[in-house]
Amino acid sequence: MVEHEVENWMDRITIAISRVTMFVVAFIVAIMFYEVVMRYVFEQPTLWVNEMSLWFAGGVYLLAGLYVMQQRGHIRIFILYDMVPRNWQRLFDTISVALICIFAFAVVWGGFNEAWAKMLRWETFGTAWDPPIPATMKPLVLVAVVLIAIQSVTNLIADWNKKKEVHDLAEEVKEEHID
């Protein structure tokens, strides 16, 4: 896969976050390997690996949406999108970005108080290891959705004057098999 070019400040932030997130995936694999060795070779399972891997994987999952948005990899119904003139495509893009921003606003509006409360009291998971998963994940949901909304707006601005693209499914399938 060839990455979409970096066009603005938000793309740089997104790529930086994505690069760190890639290493988090490797960290998750490493600690899970550690758990397997400890459990099945030394018969001394850990208390923390399962929850740590879930905690970090949740963060990866949330931040992956940001990278997908920067790469323009989100779902779009090309059969309709490609049939209309570029002005209509811009209208579709504008409506899509508006809906993303409305969704982000609603999530932040509805979740801010709970996320803030969990973070302030440093709410923990309630298990033997007891990590602060709720205290960190609830605010991360809000941060991720805001970053995705900002990225969608910057994509709209960056793509506004670009020429109409037509997506040929046969070409996309052929490119996937070549890689």
Buried (B, 14 or more C-beta within 10 A) or exposed (E): EEEBEEBBEBBEBBBEBBEEBEEBEEBBEEBBEEBEEBEEEEEEEBEBBBBBBBBBBBBBEBBBBBBBBBBEEBEBEBEEBBEEEEEEBBEBBEEBBEEBBEEBEEBBEEBEEBBEEBBEEEBBBEEEEEBBBBBBBBBBBBBBBBBBBBBBBBBBEBBEEEEEEEEEEEEEEEEEEEE
